[in-house]
């Protein structure tokens, strides 16, 4: 149950970054999302490659904003 709550929170954090249009708002969400993704990977809730893929996805979105 706790793992599913954490996965849901992780997906919400990722969605917040991807849905933000301004770079300033995305920066705020980005740091918390990356931190939480790393925490989930270290606790083996998600695979480390999955964590890397998710971080890459939100980083590319952040870099595409002006």
Residue pairs with C-beta under 8 A, 6 or more apart in sequence:
3 45
6 40
6 45
7 40
7 45
7 46
9 36
10 33
10 36
10 37
10 40
10 46
10 54
13 29
13 32
13 33
13 36
13 37
14 33
14 37
14 54
14 57
14 58
16 29
16 33
17 26
17 29
17 30
17 33
17 58
17 61
17 62
18 57
18 58
18 61
20 26
20 29
20 65
21 65
22 65
23 62
23 65
23 66
26 61
26 62
26 65
27 62
30 58
30 59
30 62
33 58
34 55
34 58
37 46
37 51
37 54
37 55
38 51
38 55
40 46
40 51
41 47
41 48
41 50
41 51
46 54
